[in-house]
């Protein structure tokens, strides 16, 4: 996707991803940006998973506990940045409401398509 100008995505465009989870997705040239809102306890935990794309992000509000299969875990708070390499198994829990932005590269086409097709 080659966009000659910046594209804005306002907060009013958040949609329901799952119970307790809202999101907004902005496709880019070689990456997908996702704005997430997790509302515990309804949102539950993100189970152990991995994906073919690299992921990075920043916590905007609240906190998240990231866990890895080697037993390490890291609590991230507002302003903290993170990177998860492609095919690295990870999971997450939310001790409180958490707002974050993920950037996936290359694009997570399944997220872009699901968001575009959601109500």
ABEGO torsion letter per residue (X at the ends): XBBABBBBBBAAABBBABBGBBBBBBBBBGBBBBBBBBBOAAAEBBBBBBBABBBBBBBABEBBBBBBAAGBBBBBBBGBBBBBBBGBBBBBBBABBBBBBBBBOBBBAAAAAAAAABX
